[in-house]
Structures are given as structure tokens and as C-alpha cells.
Amino acid sequence: MHAGAEEEISAVSALLQTAYDIKPSSLSKGPLGTATRNYIARDTEGRLWFVKVYPLPTDLAGEQQALELTNFAGQAGVPVTVARRTSNGSLIASADGVAFSVCEYLTGTETAVGGLRGKRWPAVGTLVGHMHRGLAHHPSGRPPRLIPSQEVCQFPDAHRRLAALVARYEARTPRTDFERWAIRTARERLASLPDIADKLEKLPPLMTVQVVHGDLTGPNLLLRGDDVAAVIDFRPPEPRSPVWELGRMLTEEQTVCAEPDWLSGLVRAVSAYHSANPSLPTKELQAILRVATGYLASSVYPLREPLDHPDATTSSMEAYGYVRHKAAGVLLEHLDDAEEELRKHLS
């Protein structure tokens, strides 16, 4: 356990009772969080609760907004782990240097980290379509609006970000194999931007933005068998492209590089999404792979991690960087095939 863990557990146990009226009989370490410390609390009635402790300083106002969005999605019929309110109506309790939120804990689930396959494709497509349909009514992004499509991919700023990254690497001697690979890859992406720009010319001129989940990736989808049990870890409400978010989920590197039938699965998922959310124009959905390709080509993560967070550069993060880059190449190779298949199915 980290330094001060016993004191933290004691403080959390006390706050669970005073702020949430939950009387814990036990409090144990939960699944690892990216930026949080997580616990599983069992109360005296046998119910399980997920406790997310935020290291300070954390933007607690932003975390509160994310939890409010979670509950908003739940009210729209999306399966979520509903955040519990404190006795004063807040979704975060804080005292004595400890701040945390509480939601129900789901047992018997797994994340979608291993990739999508089989019946999970249409199940995820339907779920995300239903979620986006509900979130389109959120006050922060209502009504949905149109923006230039290349902004959806964050492409206009790609040259500046990649050129700055190359310059930072060239100002120092690479220390690891990953750093040497990162600078080669950054240079390759910088050189490929004109070709990517040509590919993005085929995007619809304008694309829809609205409030979306904000971080819809494999770890944030809980599955029971082939069904989605819950969507977790929403981000604060911010208008983004539904197609960008759907594509980010459906083209994760674990799926694209490991599942030989990922393209047919993608078509099934997008078709299911369209049935659940028919208001989103089909021309935007047909461009889902083009959007994902433009986004990955513009990305500097995790290439910049050895420069920005050297202590957090682990072997698993490096492996993620290699396979993410490989996935970007696979997407580029299948752009036209994917759009043709989607055109046939969505029309």
C-alpha cells in the first residue's frame, strides 16, 4: 500500500458513514485506477460499493461534472454505475485531505480491454447509439451543432504538435530503444501529413458535435458475456463528435490488430448504432474509419511520454505505443473498403 494508506482507509471509512450513511464492515483495495486510488466497501447489509479516491490536488469541480453526466446518462436509460449523493447533495465527499466518490459496485463483469468479437460488436454499437441519442439532450451541448470535419480529427494542429515533438527529441540524445522509435515515428507521421490531408478531403465538409462520454475506451465498458453491463468513467461534458467517439471505441488497437474479422464486426456495430441513433447522418457514419485514421495520424501519444512523464513510461505503455502505431497503418489500408461496405449497409 502507498504511504498513509491506513490513515486514508480510516478517513474513508469515517466519511462513508457521516457523508453517505454507509456503514462499512470492510474496505479493501479495488481495481487500479489511472489517476485514482480505488477501494471496494462492503456495508453491514452486504452491499458492495466502489470508492474512488482522488489524489489532491485534483479538479474536483470537473470530477463532479463528470459524475453528474454519468447520472444524466443513467436517467436516459444508459446502463451506468450510478454515483451516490452525500447527505448535502454533493457527489463527492471531502474532509481532512481526502476526497472521494461512491457508486454501486458491479460483480461478475469484465472490461472490453481484450477487444471486441462476435455478438459484442452489435451490442456495443447499440449501446453507444442509445447513449449518444440521450446525451444529445444534455444542456451543455444542446442542440448538436456542425463544425469543420478536420477539426473533429484535431488535424489542423497536427503539424505544429508533431514538429514540436520532433524538435524536443532532437534537442537531446535518445536514452532508450523506445525513444529512438518514438522520434522515427514522429518524423514519419510529420512527413505523411500531406497524404493524410488528401485522405481527409473525402470527409463530409461539416460533422456533428454534441456532448459524448469523452473517454469511451475498452477499460470503461463493463461486459457480462456479450452484453454491456455498464459504461463507467465519464468525463466532464464537452461537445465532441459522436463518430470520433464511436470510431475510437471500435478501432482500438487490441481489436484491429488481433481480430481478423474486425472490419465485418465494425460494419455490424455501426449498423446497430445507426438503428439506435438514426438522427446522426449516415454520411458521417460512413466516414468513421477516415476520422479514426486522421485522429491517430495527428496524435503524439504515447510518443511524447518519455519527455513529459519519464517515470510513467512503462514497458506496457511502450507496447501500447507500438501496437497503436500498427493499428493506424491497418486503418489506413482499409479506408476505401470500409466506406464501401458501410455505404451498402447504411443505405
C-alpha positions as CSV (number, residue, x, y, z in Angstrom):
1,M,0.0,0.0,0.0
2,H,1.1,3.6,-0.5
3,A,2.3,5.8,2.3
4,G,-0.5,6.8,4.6
5,A,-2.8,4.0,3.3
6,E,-4.0,3.1,6.8
7,E,-4.8,6.7,7.6
8,E,-6.7,7.0,4.3
9,I,-8.7,3.9,4.8
10,S,-9.7,5.2,8.3
11,A,-10.7,8.6,6.9
12,V,-12.7,7.0,4.1
13,S,-14.5,4.6,6.5
14,A,-15.5,7.5,8.7
15,L,-16.7,9.7,5.8
16,L,-18.7,6.8,4.3
17,Q,-20.8,6.8,7.5
18,T,-21.1,10.6,8.0
19,A,-21.5,11.7,4.4
20,Y,-23.2,8.7,2.7
21,D,-24.8,6.9,5.6
22,I,-23.0,3.8,4.6
23,K,-21.7,1.7,7.4
24,P,-18.7,-0.3,6.1
25,S,-17.9,-3.7,7.5
26,S,-14.8,-4.0,5.3
27,L,-12.8,-1.8,3.0
28,S,-10.3,-3.4,0.6
29,K,-8.2,-2.3,-2.4
30,G,-10.1,-2.3,-5.7
31,P,-9.0,-2.3,-9.3
32,L,-6.1,0.0,-10.2
33,G,-7.2,3.4,-11.5
34,T,-5.3,5.6,-13.9
35,A,-5.2,8.6,-11.6
36,T,-7.2,7.5,-8.6
37,R,-6.9,5.0,-5.7
38,N,-9.9,2.7,-5.6
39,Y,-11.5,0.6,-2.9
40,I,-14.3,-1.8,-2.5
41,A,-16.5,-1.3,0.5
42,R,-18.9,-3.9,1.9
43,D,-21.6,-2.4,4.2
44,T,-23.2,-4.1,7.1
45,E,-26.1,-5.2,4.9
46,G,-23.8,-7.0,2.5
47,R,-24.0,-4.4,-0.4
48,L,-20.8,-3.6,-2.3
49,W,-19.8,0.0,-3.1
50,F,-17.0,1.3,-5.4
51,V,-15.0,4.1,-3.7
52,K,-12.8,6.3,-6.0
53,V,-10.3,8.4,-4.0
54,Y,-9.0,11.5,-5.8
55,P,-5.3,12.4,-5.2
56,L,-5.1,16.1,-4.3
57,P,-4.8,18.4,-5.9
58,T,-7.5,17.2,-8.4
59,D,-10.0,19.3,-10.2
60,L,-12.9,18.2,-8.0
61,A,-15.4,20.5,-9.8
62,G,-14.6,18.7,-13.1
63,E,-14.9,15.3,-11.4
64,Q,-18.3,16.4,-10.0
65,Q,-19.4,17.4,-13.5
66,A,-18.3,14.0,-14.8
67,L,-20.3,12.3,-12.2
68,E,-23.4,14.4,-12.9
69,L,-23.0,13.4,-16.6
70,T,-22.9,9.7,-15.5
71,N,-26.2,10.1,-13.7
72,F,-27.7,12.1,-16.6
73,A,-26.9,9.2,-18.9
74,G,-28.4,6.8,-16.4
75,Q,-31.6,8.7,-16.4
76,A,-31.6,8.4,-20.2
77,G,-31.6,4.6,-19.9
78,V,-27.9,4.0,-20.3
79,P,-26.5,1.3,-18.0
80,V,-24.2,3.1,-15.7
81,T,-22.9,2.7,-12.1
82,V,-25.0,5.5,-10.6
83,A,-23.0,7.9,-8.4
84,R,-24.4,8.2,-4.9
85,R,-25.1,11.6,-3.4
86,T,-23.9,12.7,0.0
87,S,-26.3,14.0,2.7
88,N,-25.8,17.5,1.4
89,G,-26.5,16.6,-2.2
90,S,-22.9,16.5,-3.5
91,L,-21.4,13.6,-5.5
92,I,-18.0,14.0,-3.9
93,A,-17.3,13.9,-0.1
94,S,-14.1,15.6,1.2
95,A,-12.6,16.1,4.6
96,D,-9.2,16.1,6.2
97,G,-7.4,16.0,2.9
98,V,-9.4,13.0,1.5
99,A,-11.9,13.4,-1.4
100,F,-13.8,10.5,-3.0
101,S,-17.0,9.5,-4.8
102,V,-19.1,6.4,-4.3
103,C,-21.1,4.3,-6.7
104,E,-22.6,0.8,-6.8
105,Y,-20.1,-2.0,-7.5
106,L,-20.9,-4.5,-10.2
107,T,-19.8,-8.1,-9.8
108,G,-19.2,-10.7,-12.5
109,T,-18.1,-8.2,-15.1
110,E,-15.0,-7.8,-17.3
111,T,-13.8,-4.8,-19.3
112,A,-13.6,-4.7,-23.1
113,V,-9.9,-4.3,-23.0
114,G,-9.4,-7.6,-24.7
115,G,-11.1,-6.3,-27.9
116,L,-14.5,-6.8,-29.5
117,R,-15.7,-10.0,-31.1
118,G,-18.8,-11.9,-32.0
119,K,-22.0,-10.6,-30.6
120,R,-20.2,-7.9,-28.7
121,W,-19.9,-5.8,-31.9
122,P,-23.7,-5.1,-32.3
123,A,-24.2,-4.9,-28.6
124,V,-21.6,-2.1,-28.2
125,G,-22.9,-0.3,-31.3
126,T,-26.5,-0.3,-30.0
127,L,-25.3,0.8,-26.5
128,V,-23.2,3.7,-27.9
129,G,-26.0,4.8,-30.3
130,H,-28.5,4.8,-27.4
131,M,-26.1,6.7,-25.2
132,H,-25.4,9.4,-27.8
133,R,-29.1,9.8,-28.5
134,G,-29.6,10.5,-24.8
135,L,-26.6,12.8,-24.4
136,A,-27.7,14.9,-27.3
137,H,-30.2,16.4,-24.9
138,H,-27.6,17.5,-22.3
139,P,-27.8,21.2,-21.7
140,S,-24.1,21.7,-22.2
141,G,-24.3,20.6,-25.9
142,R,-27.8,21.2,-26.9
143,P,-28.7,21.5,-29.7
144,P,-25.9,19.5,-31.5
145,R,-24.1,21.7,-34.0
146,L,-21.8,21.3,-37.0
147,I,-18.1,22.1,-37.2
148,P,-15.4,21.6,-40.0
149,S,-14.7,17.9,-40.2
150,Q,-11.0,18.2,-39.9
151,E,-11.4,19.8,-36.5
152,V,-13.0,16.5,-35.4
153,C,-9.7,14.7,-36.1
154,Q,-7.7,17.6,-34.5
155,F,-5.9,17.6,-37.8
156,P,-5.4,21.4,-38.2
157,D,-3.0,21.4,-35.3
158,A,-1.2,18.2,-36.2
159,H,1.8,19.7,-38.0
160,R,2.6,22.1,-35.1
161,R,2.3,19.3,-32.4
162,L,4.4,16.8,-34.4
163,A,7.1,19.3,-35.4
164,A,7.4,20.5,-31.8
165,L,7.8,16.9,-30.6
166,V,10.5,16.2,-33.2
167,A,12.3,19.3,-32.1
168,R,12.2,18.3,-28.5
169,Y,13.6,14.9,-29.2
170,E,16.4,16.3,-31.5
171,A,17.5,18.6,-28.6
172,R,18.6,15.5,-26.6
173,T,20.2,12.2,-27.0
174,P,17.7,9.3,-27.1
175,R,18.1,7.1,-24.0
176,T,16.1,4.0,-24.8
177,D,15.0,2.0,-27.8
178,F,11.5,3.3,-27.3
179,E,12.7,6.9,-27.5
180,R,14.6,6.1,-30.7
181,W,11.5,4.5,-32.1
182,A,9.3,7.5,-31.0
183,I,11.4,10.1,-32.8
184,R,11.5,7.9,-36.0
185,T,7.7,7.5,-35.8
186,A,7.1,11.2,-35.1
187,R,9.2,12.1,-38.2
188,E,7.3,9.6,-40.3
189,R,4.0,11.0,-39.2
190,L,5.1,14.5,-39.9
191,A,6.2,13.5,-43.4
192,S,2.9,11.7,-44.0
193,L,0.7,14.6,-43.2
194,P,0.2,15.8,-46.8
195,D,-1.0,12.2,-47.7
196,I,-3.3,12.2,-44.7
197,A,-4.7,15.6,-45.7
198,D,-5.6,14.2,-49.1
199,K,-7.4,11.3,-47.4
200,L,-9.3,13.7,-45.2
201,E,-10.5,15.7,-48.2
202,K,-13.1,12.9,-48.6
203,L,-14.7,13.7,-45.3
204,P,-18.1,15.4,-45.2
205,P,-17.3,19.2,-45.1
206,L,-19.1,19.5,-41.7
207,M,-19.7,17.0,-38.9
208,T,-21.9,16.9,-35.8
209,V,-20.6,17.6,-32.3
210,Q,-22.6,17.2,-29.1
211,V,-21.9,16.0,-25.5
212,V,-20.5,12.5,-25.5
213,H,-18.9,10.2,-22.9
214,G,-15.4,11.8,-23.5
215,D,-13.2,8.7,-22.8
216,L,-15.0,5.8,-24.3
217,T,-12.3,3.1,-24.4
218,G,-12.1,-0.6,-23.6
219,P,-11.4,-0.1,-19.8
220,N,-14.6,2.0,-19.5
221,L,-17.0,-0.6,-20.9
222,L,-18.0,-3.3,-18.4
223,L,-19.3,-6.5,-20.1
224,R,-21.2,-9.6,-18.9
225,G,-20.8,-12.1,-21.6
226,D,-21.8,-10.4,-24.8
227,D,-23.9,-7.7,-23.2
228,V,-22.8,-4.3,-21.9
229,A,-23.3,-4.2,-18.1
230,A,-22.3,-0.6,-17.6
231,V,-20.4,2.4,-19.0
232,I,-18.1,4.0,-16.5
233,D,-15.7,6.9,-16.0
234,F,-17.5,9.7,-18.0
235,R,-15.5,12.9,-18.5
236,P,-16.9,16.4,-17.9
237,P,-19.5,17.3,-20.6
238,E,-17.8,18.7,-23.7
239,P,-19.1,18.8,-27.3
240,R,-17.2,16.2,-29.4
241,S,-18.0,14.2,-32.5
242,P,-20.1,11.1,-31.9
243,V,-18.4,9.5,-34.9
244,W,-15.0,10.2,-33.4
245,E,-16.0,8.6,-30.1
246,L,-17.6,5.6,-31.7
247,G,-14.6,5.1,-34.0
248,R,-12.2,5.4,-31.1
249,M,-14.0,2.5,-29.4
250,L,-14.5,0.3,-32.4
251,T,-10.9,0.7,-33.8
252,E,-8.9,0.1,-30.6
253,E,-5.6,-1.5,-31.3
254,Q,-6.4,-4.7,-29.4
255,T,-9.3,-5.3,-31.8
256,V,-7.8,-4.1,-35.1
257,C,-4.5,-6.0,-34.7
258,A,-5.9,-9.2,-33.1
259,E,-9.3,-9.9,-34.7
260,P,-9.1,-11.0,-38.3
261,D,-12.8,-10.2,-38.9
262,W,-12.7,-6.7,-37.3
263,L,-13.9,-5.0,-40.5
264,S,-17.1,-7.0,-40.7
265,G,-17.5,-6.5,-37.0
266,L,-17.1,-2.8,-37.4
267,V,-19.8,-2.7,-40.1
268,R,-22.2,-4.7,-37.8
269,A,-21.5,-2.3,-34.9
270,V,-22.0,0.9,-37.0
271,S,-25.3,-0.6,-38.5
272,A,-26.5,-1.3,-34.9
273,Y,-25.5,2.2,-33.8
274,H,-27.5,3.7,-36.7
275,S,-30.6,1.8,-35.7
276,A,-30.3,3.1,-32.2
277,N,-29.4,6.7,-33.2
278,P,-30.9,7.3,-36.7
279,S,-30.7,11.1,-36.4
280,L,-26.9,11.1,-37.0
281,P,-26.3,11.5,-40.8
282,T,-25.2,8.3,-42.5
283,K,-22.5,10.2,-44.4
284,E,-20.8,10.9,-41.1
285,L,-21.0,7.3,-40.0
286,Q,-19.6,6.1,-43.4
287,A,-16.5,8.2,-42.7
288,I,-15.8,6.6,-39.3
289,L,-12.6,4.9,-40.3
290,R,-11.4,8.1,-42.1
291,V,-12.0,10.1,-38.9
292,A,-10.1,7.5,-36.8
293,T,-7.2,7.5,-39.2
294,G,-6.9,11.3,-39.2
295,Y,-7.1,11.3,-35.4
296,L,-4.4,8.6,-34.9
297,A,-2.1,10.3,-37.5
298,S,-2.4,13.5,-35.6
299,S,-1.7,12.0,-32.2
300,V,1.5,12.4,-30.2
301,Y,0.5,10.0,-27.5
302,P,2.4,8.0,-26.3
303,L,5.3,9.2,-28.3
304,R,5.8,12.2,-26.0
305,E,5.5,10.3,-22.7
306,P,9.3,9.8,-22.3
307,L,9.7,13.6,-22.5
308,D,6.6,14.6,-20.4
309,H,6.4,11.7,-17.9
310,P,9.6,9.7,-17.9
311,D,8.8,8.0,-14.6
312,A,5.5,6.7,-16.0
313,T,7.0,5.3,-19.2
314,T,6.5,1.6,-18.5
315,S,7.0,-1.5,-20.8
316,S,3.2,-1.9,-21.1
317,M,2.9,1.7,-22.2
318,E,5.7,1.2,-24.8
319,A,4.0,-2.0,-26.1
320,Y,0.8,0.1,-26.4
321,G,2.6,2.7,-28.5
322,Y,3.9,0.0,-30.9
323,V,0.6,-1.7,-31.5
324,R,-1.3,1.7,-31.7
325,H,1.0,2.7,-34.5
326,K,0.5,-0.6,-36.2
327,A,-3.3,-0.2,-35.9
328,A,-3.1,3.2,-37.6
329,G,-1.5,1.6,-40.6
330,V,-4.1,-1.1,-40.8
331,L,-6.9,1.5,-40.7
332,L,-5.3,3.5,-43.5
333,E,-5.0,0.4,-45.6
334,H,-8.7,-0.4,-45.3
335,L,-10.3,3.1,-45.7
336,D,-11.9,2.6,-49.0
337,D,-13.1,-1.0,-48.3
338,A,-14.7,0.1,-45.1
339,E,-16.5,3.1,-46.6
340,E,-17.9,0.9,-49.4
341,E,-19.2,-1.7,-47.0
342,L,-20.8,0.9,-44.7
343,R,-22.3,2.7,-47.7
344,K,-24.1,-0.6,-48.7
345,H,-25.3,-1.4,-45.2
346,L,-26.4,2.0,-44.1
347,S,-28.2,3.0,-47.3
